[in-house]
Amino acid sequence: MSSKRQIIVADDTAALAETAAQRLVSRVARSGRSAVCLTGGSSPEGLYRLLAEAPWRGRVPWDRVHWFMGDDRFVPESDPLSNMGTARRLFLASAGAPRGNIHPIPTDANYPEGAANIYEDELKEFYGADRLDPARPLFDLVLMGLGPDGHTASLFPGSRALDEKNRWVVGVGKAGMEPFVPRVTLTFPALAATREMLFLVDGAGKRDILRRVFAGEDLPGSRAYADGELVWLIDRAAAPEAGS
Protein backbone atom coordinates (compact mmCIF):
# COMPACT_ATOMS: atom_id res chain seq x y z
CA MET A 1 0.00 0.00 0.00
CA SER A 2 1.40 3.34 -1.03
CA SER A 3 1.03 6.13 1.51
CA LYS A 4 2.94 8.82 -0.39
CA ARG A 5 0.62 11.39 -1.93
CA GLN A 6 1.82 13.54 -4.79
CA ILE A 7 0.00 16.84 -5.33
CA ILE A 8 0.07 18.67 -8.66
CA VAL A 9 -1.56 22.10 -8.92
CA ALA A 10 -2.69 23.24 -12.38
CA ASP A 11 -3.37 26.89 -13.13
CA ASP A 12 -6.95 26.30 -14.28
CA THR A 13 -9.34 23.62 -15.50
CA ALA A 14 -7.87 23.69 -19.02
CA ALA A 15 -4.38 23.06 -17.67
CA LEU A 16 -5.77 20.32 -15.42
CA ALA A 17 -7.29 18.55 -18.42
CA GLU A 18 -4.05 18.86 -20.43
CA THR A 19 -1.97 17.46 -17.57
CA ALA A 20 -4.41 14.60 -17.08
CA ALA A 21 -4.27 13.81 -20.79
CA GLN A 22 -0.48 13.75 -20.70
CA ARG A 23 -0.47 11.36 -17.76
CA LEU A 24 -3.08 9.07 -19.32
CA VAL A 25 -1.23 8.86 -22.63
CA SER A 26 2.05 8.13 -20.87
CA ARG A 27 0.41 5.22 -19.05
CA VAL A 28 -1.18 3.60 -22.10
CA ALA A 29 1.52 4.35 -24.68
CA ARG A 30 3.62 1.32 -23.75
CA SER A 31 3.26 -1.79 -25.87
CA GLY A 32 0.69 -4.40 -24.92
CA ARG A 33 -2.81 -4.24 -23.52
CA SER A 34 -3.66 -1.35 -21.19
CA ALA A 35 -6.60 -0.68 -18.89
CA VAL A 36 -8.02 2.63 -17.70
CA CYS A 37 -10.71 2.97 -15.03
CA LEU A 38 -12.88 6.03 -15.66
CA THR A 39 -14.74 8.23 -13.21
CA GLY A 40 -17.94 10.24 -13.38
CA GLY A 41 -18.80 13.76 -12.29
CA SER A 42 -17.84 17.04 -13.94
CA SER A 43 -14.11 17.10 -13.14
CA PRO A 44 -13.02 14.62 -15.87
CA GLU A 45 -15.19 16.11 -18.62
CA GLY A 46 -12.44 18.42 -19.86
CA LEU A 47 -10.09 15.45 -20.13
CA TYR A 48 -12.70 13.38 -21.97
CA ARG A 49 -13.29 16.14 -24.51
CA LEU A 50 -9.55 16.46 -25.14
CA LEU A 51 -9.25 12.75 -25.84
CA ALA A 52 -11.83 13.09 -28.59
CA GLU A 53 -9.87 15.82 -30.38
CA ALA A 54 -6.52 16.25 -32.11
CA PRO A 55 -3.76 15.96 -31.11
CA TRP A 56 -4.66 13.76 -28.14
CA ARG A 57 -6.96 11.49 -30.10
CA GLY A 58 -4.01 10.45 -32.25
CA ARG A 59 -1.83 9.68 -29.23
CA VAL A 60 -4.05 7.01 -27.69
CA PRO A 61 -3.57 3.45 -29.02
CA TRP A 62 -7.31 2.83 -29.08
CA ASP A 63 -7.03 -0.76 -30.26
CA ARG A 64 -4.98 -1.69 -27.17
CA VAL A 65 -6.71 0.27 -24.40
CA HIS A 66 -9.62 -1.16 -22.42
CA TRP A 67 -11.96 1.24 -20.63
CA PHE A 68 -13.68 0.34 -17.36
CA MET A 69 -15.80 2.38 -14.94
CA GLY A 70 -15.03 2.90 -11.25
CA ASP A 71 -18.69 3.38 -10.41
CA ASP A 72 -21.99 4.12 -12.08
CA ARG A 73 -25.55 5.01 -11.29
CA PHE A 74 -28.03 2.15 -11.72
CA VAL A 75 -29.73 3.74 -14.71
CA PRO A 76 -29.72 2.97 -18.46
CA GLU A 77 -26.75 4.32 -20.42
CA SER A 78 -29.18 6.58 -22.26
CA ASP A 79 -29.96 8.35 -18.97
CA PRO A 80 -28.05 11.65 -18.45
CA LEU A 81 -27.03 10.32 -15.01
CA SER A 82 -25.07 7.42 -16.51
CA ASN A 83 -21.30 7.80 -16.10
CA MET A 84 -20.56 5.40 -18.93
CA GLY A 85 -23.15 7.10 -21.10
CA THR A 86 -21.35 10.40 -20.55
CA ALA A 87 -17.94 8.86 -21.33
CA ARG A 88 -19.27 7.35 -24.55
CA ARG A 89 -20.85 10.65 -25.57
CA LEU A 90 -17.82 12.82 -24.78
CA PHE A 91 -15.05 10.69 -26.25
CA LEU A 92 -15.32 6.92 -26.55
CA ALA A 93 -17.75 6.91 -29.48
CA SER A 94 -16.27 9.80 -31.44
CA ALA A 95 -12.68 8.65 -30.89
CA GLY A 96 -13.51 5.24 -32.28
CA ALA A 97 -12.73 3.08 -29.26
CA PRO A 98 -13.52 -0.53 -30.24
CA ARG A 99 -16.79 -1.65 -28.69
CA GLY A 100 -15.10 -4.77 -27.34
CA ASN A 101 -12.66 -2.57 -25.42
CA ILE A 102 -15.42 -0.74 -23.53
CA HIS A 103 -16.54 -2.45 -20.33
CA PRO A 104 -19.63 -0.78 -18.82
CA ILE A 105 -21.07 -1.77 -15.50
CA PRO A 106 -24.17 -3.81 -16.47
CA THR A 107 -26.83 -1.44 -15.17
CA ASP A 108 -29.41 -3.38 -17.15
CA ALA A 109 -29.14 -6.22 -14.61
CA ASN A 110 -32.09 -6.91 -12.33
CA TYR A 111 -30.62 -5.17 -9.29
CA PRO A 112 -27.35 -3.42 -8.22
CA GLU A 113 -25.90 -6.37 -6.32
CA GLY A 114 -26.40 -8.62 -9.32
CA ALA A 115 -24.68 -6.06 -11.54
CA ALA A 116 -21.81 -5.92 -9.06
CA ASN A 117 -21.34 -9.69 -9.22
CA ILE A 118 -21.39 -9.68 -13.02
CA TYR A 119 -18.86 -6.84 -13.21
CA GLU A 120 -16.57 -8.46 -10.67
CA ASP A 121 -16.57 -11.63 -12.76
CA GLU A 122 -15.71 -9.57 -15.85
CA LEU A 123 -12.84 -7.85 -14.06
CA LYS A 124 -11.47 -11.17 -12.85
CA GLU A 125 -11.68 -12.64 -16.34
CA PHE A 126 -9.83 -9.63 -17.76
CA TYR A 127 -7.22 -9.83 -15.00
CA GLY A 128 -6.83 -13.59 -15.32
CA ALA A 129 -7.03 -14.37 -11.61
CA ASP A 130 -9.45 -14.30 -8.67
CA ARG A 131 -7.05 -12.55 -6.31
CA LEU A 132 -5.28 -9.24 -6.84
CA ASP A 133 -1.50 -9.22 -6.74
CA PRO A 134 0.02 -5.80 -5.87
CA ALA A 135 2.96 -6.66 -8.11
CA ARG A 136 0.62 -7.07 -11.10
CA PRO A 137 -1.86 -4.17 -11.28
CA LEU A 138 -5.32 -4.61 -12.74
CA PHE A 139 -5.28 -1.08 -14.18
CA ASP A 140 -2.66 1.19 -15.66
CA LEU A 141 -4.58 4.29 -14.58
CA VAL A 142 -7.56 4.82 -12.27
CA LEU A 143 -9.27 8.20 -12.46
CA MET A 144 -10.97 9.38 -9.28
CA GLY A 145 -13.11 12.33 -8.25
CA LEU A 146 -14.03 13.89 -4.91
CA GLY A 147 -17.57 14.74 -3.88
CA PRO A 148 -18.48 17.69 -1.63
CA ASP A 149 -19.11 15.23 1.21
CA GLY A 150 -15.72 13.58 0.71
CA HIS A 151 -17.00 10.53 -1.17
CA THR A 152 -15.05 9.03 -4.04
CA ALA A 153 -16.39 6.58 -6.62
CA SER A 154 -19.69 5.63 -4.92
CA LEU A 155 -18.02 5.05 -1.57
CA PHE A 156 -19.90 7.37 0.77
CA PRO A 157 -19.14 8.43 4.36
CA GLY A 158 -20.42 5.86 6.83
CA SER A 159 -20.89 3.14 4.22
CA ARG A 160 -20.02 -0.44 5.10
CA ALA A 161 -18.42 -0.68 1.65
CA LEU A 162 -15.55 1.48 2.93
CA ASP A 163 -14.24 -1.48 4.93
CA GLU A 164 -14.67 -4.12 2.23
CA LYS A 165 -11.43 -6.07 1.84
CA ASN A 166 -12.36 -9.05 -0.34
CA ARG A 167 -14.96 -8.08 -2.92
CA TRP A 168 -13.94 -6.06 -5.96
CA VAL A 169 -17.37 -4.59 -6.72
CA VAL A 170 -20.43 -3.93 -4.54
CA GLY A 171 -23.94 -2.63 -5.00
CA VAL A 172 -24.93 0.58 -3.23
CA GLY A 173 -28.63 0.53 -2.46
CA LYS A 174 -28.78 4.07 -1.11
CA ALA A 175 -26.57 6.90 -2.27
CA GLY A 176 -25.19 9.29 0.33
CA MET A 177 -26.04 12.38 -1.70
CA GLU A 178 -27.89 13.45 -4.84
CA PRO A 179 -28.75 11.97 -7.20
CA PHE A 180 -30.41 9.51 -4.85
CA VAL A 181 -30.34 6.50 -7.15
CA PRO A 182 -28.72 3.12 -6.45
CA ARG A 183 -25.12 2.70 -7.56
CA VAL A 184 -22.53 0.04 -8.32
CA THR A 185 -18.96 0.76 -7.29
CA LEU A 186 -15.53 -0.77 -7.23
CA THR A 187 -14.11 -1.16 -3.74
CA PHE A 188 -10.88 0.33 -2.43
CA PRO A 189 -8.82 -2.85 -3.04
CA ALA A 190 -9.90 -3.02 -6.69
CA LEU A 191 -9.37 0.71 -7.26
CA ALA A 192 -5.94 0.47 -5.62
CA ALA A 193 -4.79 -2.22 -8.07
CA THR A 194 -3.30 0.33 -10.44
CA ARG A 195 0.01 1.74 -11.57
CA GLU A 196 -1.38 5.21 -10.93
CA MET A 197 -4.45 6.56 -9.15
CA LEU A 198 -5.15 10.06 -10.42
CA PHE A 199 -7.62 12.26 -8.54
CA LEU A 200 -9.08 15.12 -10.58
CA VAL A 201 -10.44 17.95 -8.42
CA ASP A 202 -11.33 21.43 -9.64
CA GLY A 203 -13.23 24.53 -8.61
CA ALA A 204 -13.45 26.66 -5.49
CA GLY A 205 -16.42 24.61 -4.35
CA LYS A 206 -14.09 21.68 -3.62
CA ARG A 207 -11.58 23.73 -1.62
CA ASP A 208 -12.99 23.04 1.84
CA ILE A 209 -13.50 19.30 1.40
CA LEU A 210 -10.03 19.03 -0.15
CA ARG A 211 -8.57 20.80 2.86
CA ARG A 212 -10.31 18.31 5.14
CA VAL A 213 -9.03 15.34 3.13
CA PHE A 214 -5.47 16.65 3.10
CA ALA A 215 -5.72 17.27 6.86
CA GLY A 216 -6.38 13.57 7.31
CA GLU A 217 -10.03 13.70 8.37
CA ASP A 218 -11.67 10.27 8.18
CA LEU A 219 -13.40 10.66 4.83
CA PRO A 220 -13.61 8.22 1.90
CA GLY A 221 -11.28 10.43 -0.12
CA SER A 222 -8.73 10.24 2.68
CA ARG A 223 -8.93 6.45 2.76
CA ALA A 224 -8.15 5.97 -0.92
CA TYR A 225 -4.80 4.36 -1.62
CA ALA A 226 -2.92 2.87 -4.54
CA ASP A 227 -0.51 0.01 -4.94
CA GLY A 228 1.27 2.30 -7.42
CA GLU A 229 1.43 6.09 -7.50
CA LEU A 230 -1.21 8.21 -5.76
CA VAL A 231 -1.53 11.58 -7.48
CA TRP A 232 -3.89 14.45 -6.69
CA LEU A 233 -4.24 16.78 -9.68
CA ILE A 234 -6.09 19.91 -8.60
CA ASP A 235 -6.59 23.34 -10.07
CA ARG A 236 -5.56 26.51 -8.30
CA ALA A 237 -9.15 27.40 -7.40
CA ALA A 238 -9.53 24.14 -5.46
CA ALA A 239 -6.16 24.35 -3.72
CA PRO A 240 -6.75 24.81 0.02
CA GLU A 241 -4.17 27.60 0.24
CA ALA A 242 -6.18 29.52 -2.34
CA GLY A 243 -8.61 30.63 0.34
CA SER A 244 -8.77 31.36 4.02
Disulfide bonds with the S-S distance in Angstrom:
none
